Structures are given as structure tokens and as C-alpha cells.
Amino acid sequence: MTWLDGALIQDRLLDGSGPGFTRYTRNEFDLLRRQHNIMVLVGNGFDLQVLHDYGRKVDSRYETFYHYLKMRGAHPDNLIVQHMDAELRLHQELGGHGDWSDIEAAVAETLSRSWHSAATLLTDLRAIQAEFAQFLQMVAPSELLEQLGVDAATNAWSHTSLSEFLADVTDRDTYLAMDFPQRVSHYDLFNFQFVNFNYTTLL
């Protein structure tokens, strides 16, 4: 029996439709009328919010990572660390320079000063990457990932996020003015692609 044949029974216990597609055969895909490609951009505040919600005091910001490096006494001769040291001094003396710990900015600034330092900078960046990987294991340990996975499954967070991704648009006029809801109907395929700007694997 195809998905369409089952749907005609009009009995959700028998037709296999469930809350969405529960059967994926060639017959079902042949019935699809339209594919909607949906890109989801997850900002780097997601892991910070998760860490906060789970009562974790450590976060994944570059500023926190910098203090982690200094606490460990790691790589004082590293060009990136030296750049952050200098930027922090400027921030403390002049104020208003909140991006002093931005590693990407440190790389760009170091390269702009001297292309001859590119090889050294690459070595230093790899050292920082290794330190950052260890730092993230402390920020998002395996027990937190396991707990988050259990909670996500128990509360159906993934299913809710995918099936109700416009739920935050609560104003009826705003919703009706959107083009996307007007183009969606039965037998449409939703193809999600997630772009994750977070450094942890919490998403």
C-alpha cells in the first residue's frame, strides 16, 4: 500500500501518516509536488544559552578562552596570544574595545602587519586550535552532551523545531503577509540545511 492509498483510509492509526511522513519509498517521493530548501543559521549564542540553561558557569567566548590560556600559562610567544595581550591592554587603558579577544581579528591584523609571518602564524594558529579543542571539552563535557541528548529526545525538541520553525511569528497579519506559508501545501518536501556558528557540539 502506498502512502497515498493509506492516507485515503482517513485513519491516522492505519494510514502511516503520523505527524509527518513515516514511510519513505519511491512511491512516496514520486507523490511529492514541491521541494522547499530551508537554511537554518544557528548563531553563536545558542551554546551560551544551553550552557546557561543547564547551570554551567563556563562559556565558550573567546574572552573566557583567553583567560583559560593565561591560567595555563600557555604559549606566551604565540603571535595570536601576544596580539590579544596587546589588545587587552588597550581595552583596559582606553575602554570601549570589546572585541580585544577576537582570534579572527588577531589573525587578520597579524597578517596585515607582515606577510612574512604567515608561516609562523599558521603554526601558532594550530597551537591555539589544539588548546581550544581542550577548552571546549571542558565547556561542553560528555555528560552534558549525553544529558542534552536525552532531554532532546524526551521532549521531542528536534521534531518541534523542524515542524514549528515559524511558531515564533505570532502576529496573524505578519504570518499571512509572508510568502513562504502561501506556497506550502500537502505532499511538499522540506529539505533543511543547518549552518552552525557555534564552537561546541551542543547543537
Number of C-alpha atoms within 10 A of each C-alpha: 8 15 19 15 11 15 15 9 12 11 12 12 9 11 18 19 17 12 9 9 12 12 14 10 10 9 13 15 14 9 15 12 11 14 12 13 11 11 11 13 11 14 12 15 13 17 23 20 13 17 19 13 9 11 9 14 9 15 21 21 16 15 18 14 20 19 12 15 18 14 9 10 9 15 16 12 9 16 20 25 22 14 19 20 17 13 19 19 12 14 15 11 10 9 10 10 13 11 15 21 24 17 19 11 15 20 18 10 13 17 14 11 9 9 10 9 13 14 10 11 18 13 13 19 19 11 15 20 12 11 17 19 13 11 19 17 12 13 20 21 14 11 9 16 15 12 11 16 15 12 12 14 11 9 11 11 13 11 14 12 11 12 13 10 11 11 11 8 11 9 9 8 9 9 16 12 10 10 9 10 11 10 10 14 10 9 16 15 17 14 10 12 11 11 11 15 14 17 16 21 12 17 15
